[in-house]
């Protein structure tokens, strides 16, 4: 299971996963049916919520358990972790789990034996006991999840596998954190919400971009009122991945590229949506209510293939339908607007946009710049570094964090493990995971309907009306 690019190639991407040949074939057959069924809103569903999602995606089904909003972890001195998926992403993230005090990696899992053994060697090199190793096929993660000595399962595998692995972890009494996207269908999102509520286990989308230094600084400034009343924001995943998607060794199979033959919408909204949702307290006083999406023609991957792939390469059998660029507008209950973009098929510099605007000014990233009244009155962008005093306490405490992506990966792991050790509520929960991922199926449906708005379900079932803490946390006492 391979995931994410080497840090020197891909300094920002957090794509996760690849799979063995058998898993590629299984996924190719299974997911083709998803696209053919109009994204199959109920094709994998079981239970009340899934059935309701199939009948009417905008309808909120009855709650089967009780809310997970604000639910604290049980306090523990050591967090025992099982890691599923040890490719580029999981293989690098294990270093960060091992770097955090009070964390023990108990078990590792990957069908590629060499990768699992390499991960196990990292554990022992860190001075921890030899972890259990699970390499017996694609489903051996189930045995890892059944262990009685694991508190948290970390999933860094191909997108297609995230839903089943998250389900399995919760059904076996484990909290679970999943690389994005957490699932690919609305009925799957509802199932994860219901399972989290019934099992009382947290299911989290591990969105590392929420922990970026700029994102956390803007978050604190927004909540302190420096932007005035918030009006609009924007986020994106615009990143030229053509070379990696056609690299036969990088993903150990074409699973990532094959999604461009199945869906037209935003395949990877979380990096852009998560931070802006935090700025606006989505699910904590406001909520995302609808999404309207449009998409450009699909040209980039076909042109790249023509220029770079030899005759007879399996990719020549593929027909790409994914819009080279999707643009979505999300409306919130308070009338705010969030713009999301996705483009991994054309040449352009990396950008997550990361913008926030209000009645007192605006911030924009890539490049970083800011303009706020009354500080600025000359219609010229200003230097964001002047606002370093607004850094989140995590960045003040860990000014030079280890790991990739500018330190945000470490911040995510450190903070999540801290919350588990100290018995705190997580910074984000299953409702955030479902909301941030909902644009995957809904943008596809909106584009198919020529821009008709799609309703975003209220996964919180009304809890969004209650203000509560999120990413903008106070530093806890150990």
C-alpha positions in Angstrom: 0.0 0.0 0.0 1.8 3.0 -1.3 0.8 6.6 -0.7 1.9 10.2 -1.0 4.9 11.5 -2.9 8.5 11.6 -1.8 9.0 14.9 0.1 11.5 16.3 -2.5 9.0 15.7 -5.3 5.8 16.7 -3.6 6.1 19.1 -0.6 2.4 19.6 0.1 0.5 16.6 -1.3 -1.1 14.2 1.2 -2.6 11.7 -1.2 -2.7 8.3 0.4 -2.4 4.8 -0.8 -1.9 2.3 -3.5 -2.6 -1.4 -3.7 -1.6 -4.8 -4.9 -2.5 -6.1 -8.3 -5.4 -8.1 -6.9 -6.8 -5.1 -5.1 -6.5 -2.9 -8.2 -8.6 -5.5 -10.1 -11.1 -5.7 -7.3 -11.4 -1.9 -7.1 -11.6 -1.5 -10.9 -14.6 -3.8 -11.1 -16.3 -2.5 -8.0 -16.0 1.3 -8.5 -17.0 1.1 -12.1 -20.4 0.3 -10.8 -20.4 3.4 -8.6 -20.0 5.7 -11.5 -22.5 3.8 -13.6 -25.1 4.1 -10.9 -24.9 7.9 -10.7 -22.4 7.5 -7.8 -24.5 4.8 -6.2 -25.9 6.7 -3.3 -27.0 3.5 -1.7 -25.1 0.8 -3.5 -23.1 -0.2 -0.4 -25.6 1.0 2.2 -27.1 -0.9 5.1 -29.3 0.5 7.8 -31.8 3.3 8.1 -29.4 6.2 7.3 -28.1 4.5 4.1 -31.6 3.7 2.9 -32.7 7.3 3.5 -29.6 8.6 1.7 -30.5 6.5 -1.3 -34.1 7.8 -1.4 -33.3 11.4 -0.8 -29.7 12.6 -0.1 -30.9 15.8 1.5 -33.1 14.1 4.1 -31.7 13.7 7.5 -32.4 10.3 9.0 -33.3 9.7 12.6 -30.3 9.4 15.0 -29.6 5.8 16.0 -27.3 6.6 18.9 -26.3 9.9 20.6 -24.2 12.7 19.4 -20.4 12.6 19.4 -20.1 16.4 19.4 -17.8 17.3 22.2 -17.4 13.7 23.4 -14.0 13.3 25.2 -11.6 10.4 24.8 -11.0 8.3 27.8 -7.8 9.5 29.5 -4.8 7.2 29.2 -1.1 7.4 30.0 -0.1 5.7 26.7 -1.9 5.7 23.4 -1.5 2.3 21.7 -1.6 2.6 17.9 -2.1 0.3 15.0 -1.1 1.5 11.5 -2.8 0.2 8.3 -1.0 1.1 5.1 2.8 1.6 5.0 3.5 3.2 1.7 4.8 6.7 1.2 2.2 8.2 3.5 1.9 5.6 6.2 5.6 4.8 6.0 6.5 8.4 6.8 3.7 9.1 9.3 4.9 6.2 11.5 8.0 8.3 12.2 5.8 11.0 13.7 3.8 8.6 15.9 7.1 7.3 17.2 8.3 10.9 17.9 5.5 11.7 20.2 5.9 11.0 23.9 3.3 8.6 25.3 2.6 6.8 22.0 3.3 3.1 21.4 3.0 1.5 17.9 1.6 -1.9 18.7 0.9 -3.3 15.3 1.5 -2.5 11.6 -0.3 -3.9 8.5 0.5 -3.9 4.8 0.1 -6.7 2.2 3.6 -5.8 1.0 5.7 -7.7 3.5 8.9 -5.7 3.0 7.1 -2.4 3.8 5.6 -3.9 7.0 9.0 -5.2 8.1 10.6 -1.9 7.4 8.0 -0.2 9.6 8.5 -2.7 12.3 12.2 -2.0 12.3 11.5 1.7 12.8 9.5 0.8 15.9 12.2 -1.2 17.5 14.9 1.4 16.5 12.8 3.9 18.5 13.2 1.7 21.6 9.7 0.2 21.5 8.8 -3.5 21.7 8.6 -5.4 18.4 5.1 -4.7 17.0 2.8 -7.3 15.6 3.0 -7.5 11.8 0.0 -8.2 9.6 0.9 -9.0 5.9 -1.4 -11.9 5.1 -3.4 -10.5 2.2 -5.7 -7.5 1.6 -8.0 -8.2 4.6 -5.5 -8.9 7.4 -6.2 -5.4 8.7 -9.3 -7.0 10.2 -7.2 -9.1 12.5 -5.2 -6.0 13.6 -8.5 -4.3 14.4 -9.6 -7.2 16.6 -6.6 -6.9 18.9 -7.4 -5.9 22.5 -4.3 -3.8 23.0 -5.0 -1.0 20.4 -6.7 2.3 21.2 -6.4 4.0 17.8 -6.2 2.8 14.2 -4.5 5.0 11.6 -5.5 4.3 8.0 -3.3 5.4 5.1 -4.5 3.2 2.2 -6.2 3.7 -1.2 -9.4 5.8 -1.1 -11.6 2.8 -2.0 -10.6 1.0 1.2 -11.1 3.9 3.7 -14.8 3.3 4.4 -14.5 -0.4 5.2 -11.4 0.0 7.3 -13.0 2.8 9.3 -16.1 0.7 9.8 -14.1 -2.3 10.9 -12.0 -0.3 13.4 -15.1 1.1 15.1 -17.0 -2.2 15.2 -14.0 -3.6 17.0 -14.1 -0.8 19.6 -11.2 1.4 18.2 -11.1 5.1 17.5 -10.0 5.6 13.9 -8.3 8.3 11.9 -8.3 8.1 8.1 -6.4 9.9 5.4 -8.7 11.8 3.0 -11.2 11.3 1.6 -12.8 9.3 4.4 -15.4 7.7 2.0 -16.7 8.3 -1.5 -20.5 7.9 -1.2 -23.2 9.7 0.8 -24.6 6.5 2.2 -21.1 5.6 3.4 -20.7 8.9 5.1 -24.0 8.4 7.0 -22.9 4.9 8.0 -19.7 6.3 9.5 -21.7 8.9 11.4 -24.1 6.4 12.7 -21.4 3.9 13.7 -19.5 6.6 15.5 -22.6 7.5 17.5 -23.5 3.9 18.2 -20.1 2.6 19.1 -19.0 5.8 21.0 -15.8 5.8 19.0 -14.4 8.8 17.2 -14.0 8.5 13.4 -11.8 11.4 12.1 -10.7 12.7 8.8 -7.0 13.4 9.5 -6.8 16.7 7.6 -3.3 17.8 8.1 -3.8 21.1 6.3 -5.9 22.3 9.2 -2.7 22.3 11.2 -0.6 24.4 8.8 1.0 27.4 10.4 -0.8 29.9 8.2 -4.1 28.2 8.6 -3.9 28.1 12.4 -2.8 31.8 12.5 -5.7 32.8 10.3 -8.1 30.7 12.4 -7.1 32.6 15.6 -7.3 35.9 13.9 -10.7 35.2 12.5 -12.1 34.0 15.8 -10.7 37.2 17.5 -12.7 39.3 15.1 -9.8 40.8 13.0 -11.6 40.0 9.8 -14.9 41.4 11.1 -18.0 39.5 10.1 -16.9 36.6 7.9 -18.3 36.7 4.4 -16.4 34.4 2.0 -13.5 31.9 1.8 -11.8 29.7 -0.7 -9.8 26.5 -0.7 -8.4 24.2 -3.3 -6.3 21.3 -4.3 -4.6 22.5 -7.5 -1.5 20.4 -8.0 0.0 18.9 -11.2 0.0 15.2 -10.5 0.1 14.0 -14.1 3.6 12.5 -13.9 2.9 10.6 -10.7 -0.4 9.3 -11.9 1.3 7.7 -15.0 4.3 6.5 -13.0 3.9 2.6 -12.9 6.0 2.4 -9.8 4.7 5.3 -7.7 1.2 4.1 -6.9 1.9 0.4 -7.5 -1.0 0.4 -9.9 -3.4 2.9 -11.6 -5.9 3.2 -8.8 -5.5 7.0 -8.4 -5.7 7.7 -12.2 -8.7 5.4 -12.6 -10.8 7.7 -10.5 -10.6 10.1 -13.4 -12.5 7.6 -15.5 -15.4 7.4 -13.1 -16.3 10.8 -11.6 -16.5 14.4 -12.9 -16.5 16.3 -9.7 -14.0 17.4 -6.9 -12.1 14.2 -6.0 -10.1 15.8 -3.2 -12.0 18.7 -1.5 -10.7 18.2 2.1 -7.4 20.1 1.9 -9.2 23.3 0.9 -12.6 22.8 2.6 -11.3 21.8 6.1 -9.4 24.9 7.0 -12.1 27.3 5.7 -14.8 25.3 7.5 -12.8 25.8 10.7 -12.5 29.6 10.1 -16.3 29.8 9.8 -17.1 27.4 12.6 -18.9 25.0 10.3 -20.8 22.4 12.4 -20.2 24.7 15.4 -22.5 27.6 14.8 -22.9 27.5 11.0 -23.3 24.7 8.5 -22.7 24.0 4.8 -26.2 23.7 3.2 -25.6 23.4 -0.5 -23.0 23.0 -3.2 -23.1 24.1 -6.9 -20.4 22.8 -9.1 -19.2 23.2 -12.7 -16.3 21.5 -14.5 -14.1 22.1 -17.5 -13.6 19.5 -20.2 -11.3 16.6 -19.4 -8.2 17.1 -21.6 -5.1 17.1 -19.5 -4.5 13.4 -18.8 -5.3 12.3 -22.4 -2.8 14.9 -23.7 -0.1 13.8 -21.2 -0.7 10.2 -22.2 -0.3 11.0 -25.9 3.0 12.8 -25.2 4.6 10.4 -22.7 3.1 6.9 -22.7 4.2 4.3 -25.2 1.8 2.5 -27.5 0.3 -0.6 -25.8 0.5 0.9 -22.3 -2.7 -0.1 -20.4 -3.6 3.6 -19.9 -4.6 3.8 -23.6 -7.7 1.8 -22.7 -8.9 4.5 -20.3 -11.4 7.2 -21.1 -11.0 10.2 -18.8 -14.2 12.1 -17.7 -12.9 13.9 -14.6 -13.1 17.7 -15.2 -9.6 19.1 -15.4 -10.8 21.9 -13.2 -13.8 21.8 -11.0 -15.1 24.9 -9.3 -17.7 24.6 -6.6 -19.6 27.2 -4.5 -20.7 26.1 -1.1 -23.4 28.2 0.7 -23.7 28.2 4.4 -26.7 28.6 6.7 -25.5 32.1 7.6 -25.2 33.1 3.9 -21.5 32.8 3.6 -19.9 31.5 0.4 -17.0 29.0 0.1 -15.3 28.5 -3.2 -13.6 25.1 -3.8 -11.3 24.2 -6.7 -9.7 20.9 -7.8 -7.2 20.4 -10.6 -4.5 17.8 -10.8 -4.5 17.3 -14.6 -3.0 20.5 -16.0 0.4 22.3 -15.5 0.3 25.0 -12.8 2.1 25.8 -9.6 0.8 24.2 -6.4 -2.0 26.1 -4.6 -4.5 25.4 -1.9 -5.7 29.1 -2.3 -6.6 29.3 1.4 -8.4 32.6 1.4 -10.7 34.3 4.0 -12.6 37.6 3.7 -14.8 39.6 6.0 -16.1 43.1 6.6 -12.7 44.3 7.8 -10.4 42.7 5.2 -9.0 39.6 3.5 -6.2 37.1 3.6 -5.0 35.1 0.6 -2.3 32.4 0.4 -0.1 31.3 -2.5 1.6 33.7 -2.2 0.8 34.8 1.3 -0.6 38.3 1.7 -3.1 40.2 3.9 -5.1 43.4 4.0 -7.0 44.4 7.1 -8.6 47.6 8.3 -7.7 49.7 10.3 -4.1 48.4 10.0 -4.0 49.0 6.2 -5.7 51.8 4.3 -3.8 52.2 1.0 -5.2 49.3 -1.1 -1.9 47.5 -1.1 -1.3 43.9 0.1 0.7 43.6 3.3 3.2 41.2 4.8 1.5 38.4 6.8 4.6 37.8 8.9 3.7 41.0 10.8 0.9 39.0 12.5 3.2 36.2 13.9 2.0 37.0 17.4 -1.3 35.4 16.4 0.4 32.0 15.9 -1.5 29.2 17.5 0.0 27.8 20.8 0.9 24.6 19.0 3.2 26.5 16.6 4.7 28.6 19.5 5.4 25.4 21.4 6.8 23.5 18.4 8.5 26.2 16.3 10.5 23.7 14.3 8.5 20.5 14.1 9.8 17.3 12.5 8.3 15.6 9.5 7.0 16.7 6.1 4.6 19.2 4.7 6.1 22.1 6.7 5.4 20.5 10.0 1.7 20.2 9.8 1.8 16.4 9.8 3.6 16.4 13.2 1.2 19.0 14.6 -1.8 16.8 13.6 -0.2 13.7 15.3 1.0 15.5 18.4 -2.4 17.2 19.0 -4.5 14.1 18.4 -2.3 11.9 20.6 -2.4 14.7 23.3 -6.2 14.8 23.2 -6.3 11.0 23.7 -3.8 11.0 26.5 -5.4 13.9 28.4 -9.0 12.8 27.8 -10.0 15.8 25.7 -12.5 16.0 22.8 -10.7 15.8 19.4 -10.3 19.0 17.4 -12.6 17.6 14.7 -15.0 14.7 14.6 -17.1 12.4 12.3 -19.4 15.3 11.4 -16.5 17.3 10.1 -15.2 14.2 8.2 -18.6 13.7 6.5 -19.1 17.4 5.7 -15.6 17.9 4.3 -16.0 14.8 2.1 -19.5 15.3 0.9 -18.4 17.5 -2.0 -16.9 14.3 -3.6 -20.3 12.8 -4.6 -22.3 16.0 -4.6 -20.0 17.9 -7.0 -20.2 15.0 -9.4 -24.0 15.1 -9.2 -24.1 18.9 -9.7 -21.9 18.8 -12.7 -23.9 15.9 -14.2 -27.0 18.1 -13.7 -25.3 21.1 -15.4 -24.8 23.1 -12.2 -28.0 22.3 -10.3 -27.3 22.9 -6.6 -27.1 19.8 -4.4 -28.2 19.9 -0.8 -25.5 19.0 1.8 -27.0 16.8 4.5 -26.9 18.0 8.1 -24.7 15.2 9.5 -24.9 16.8 12.9 -28.7 16.5 13.0 -29.1 20.0 14.4 -26.0 20.0 16.7 -24.4 22.6 14.4 -26.6 25.3 16.0 -24.7 25.0 19.2 -21.3 26.8 19.5 -18.5 24.5 20.7 -14.7 24.4 20.6 -12.9 23.1 17.6 -9.4 23.7 16.1 -9.0 27.0 18.0 -8.1 25.2 21.2 -6.6 26.5 24.4 -3.3 24.9 25.5 -4.2 22.2 28.0 -2.4 21.5 31.3 -0.6 18.2 31.1 
